[in-house]
């Protein structure tokens, strides 16, 4: 019986080739899209699941508030880990991570010091790091490989980079700032399952001077801390919440002395509205549930993206299956006699329904097999688009065979259910008498219309979403940042010049095409130093806040001019003044502090002495130091001579005359080599660095755009099939109308208007849905566009035009055909 079902399915497909090909193409396209999105979502959920006891590992986060500024970060002070271990028996161990920044690394055998590299992937860790986070090791013993202060563990790629095919174990590497070599004691093999942590080198954190120095501090937030719960200790949300409830008492006990040391008594800090709360985040949640958590250590995605793509996958699958439903029911009249005869000779309704399910199953399997070819061909481009490393073989990894099977089953069920139950309900007597009421009944015709509306509603909504996303990204490019990022060359590693920095920049300014240059501790897009300050009282002009959190850079006198930042009040740093104890603040900081006239007023660093008070000499127009996702925060510039804080890094920003960057680069390189021949010259462009802040958004926009096009294509494939059937059913009518003098345009309009009407209804339904979804997405931007009416109009007009082109192509063919042939055929 089953064999007979498939034989009939094959005969029906060969007899109705156009319908079969349309169904097959639409379903293949839909399954391909769905499987690619499934692979993407599966990859997102696999982060960190390869670690042993991953469900018992948590990251310690902090929710802090200083003044009016609140933040949530995946960092802790250095002593948090050991304090948690000592005070809570639930915790088995802890391990810490610290990025020491970019360092120059060379192998011991590099006598000429030519094969040296600037490395950003160095991670300082506690000796038990590989015991807590169990990365697989190709060489070395995880319990001891980081126990020596000058041991180093490499990744396979890094080992190959420095030692080629030679055995790396026991080899020596020199890291800038340490004269003693590091001995390779292990090689990590990254598993195919992704990790939220990335690194090239692991070195003991005991060598990090900053971490050692701030071991007393509970306010220096530069270390990531992971804790592991003991076996059999509950780690459900309720148990973790109960443990977190004990943290405030711990912080009060251990952090008070650190707050006193910086001139901010802890109880007073809390009374002023301050917050210093620690919490635990499951390791398995870090990648997808850290959208608002600051971290430069972990690769943090966004669960909203996963949900969004999952919805797109579901809708595209529905679109493809709806095509099958519509075409099957629209062509019901062609199979009416077949069904009538089968029922007369004894087939039950169940058997007829199984026939249509068998046809849907056969089509789904064939479409799936064809989609595998498409996936194999497109997955490299998909990886490039998404920034992933998804392998085609992931479709068949252990236990994942269920996804293809489930997908084929869903396609069979969705595509075959409505045709099976609808067509199997035909009355055999009525059908054999030539009646067509069932196939063309108003109820089922209305259902098909509803399905067309559903298809175009999804397609139009996706087009609207694409337009909004691209407009927001365009807005990030044209929005006034408060500075001029064009033609700014950024030279990194300039701290390596040491005392020669000023000489280097002096000679740099002598080069033709160089308009200005400035040394600073950081630049927009790279973060800054955060600390809180106390605005001092002033008779007749009192501050409105007791303290304020300021992000700041250390700069020279040329920073403001080089970056083309405007001053709204006061003056810039100048050579003719002693600016050791002066500060420039932005408009937001001035408003937050609340002085009526901020120029000349004083702010004090509370941990210092009376000499560490800074006079406000200028107010800068607000400029963006972070992406448009974040609101502008209170910001300050301190003169480099103030030594307000220590920073190990500096950069030089160079403003170049328009169109002259390529010609001046070689000159700058030669100048650099004359000062520091053993350090590679590295540069970037400020505009490109700022654009990288939106890389994830750009990828999302491109993916949505591609799937929007595919969704419209699938909807139009189904629409084309329905038009073909509609014209076939009205062949005689079209012939008679032509004989009676109907024009081609009139016939095309007659065949098109009903379908266009359905698309217009879809526009009305899709618009509010897309408006709601995009408002949710735009909530992640502090500076955002307004959703404009023309976006809906453009999407709707695009859908109408595409639908008209789809319908008109077949309608014109029918209209220009010879009416004699159509009447003779009837």
Helices and strands as residue ranges (DSSP letters): H 2-15, H 17-45, G 54-56, E 57-66, E 69-73, H 80-87, E 91-98, E 103-107, E 116-119, E 122-125, H 129-132, E 137-139, E 151-155, H 156-163, E 172-175, E 182-188, E 201-204, G 205-207, H 209-213, G 214-216, E 224-229, H 237-244, H 247-261, H 266-271, E 275-282, G 283-285, H 303-330, H 332-344, H 349-386, G 392-396, H 401-423, H 428-432, H 442-478, E 488-491, G 494-500, H 501-510, E 514-520, E 529-535, E 548-555, H 559-562, E 567-570, E 582-586, H 587-593, E 602-604, E 613-620, E 635-639, G 640-642, E 651-656, H 661-675, E 683-685, H 686-691, G 692-694, H 695-729, H 731-739, H 744-778, H 789-816, H 819-825
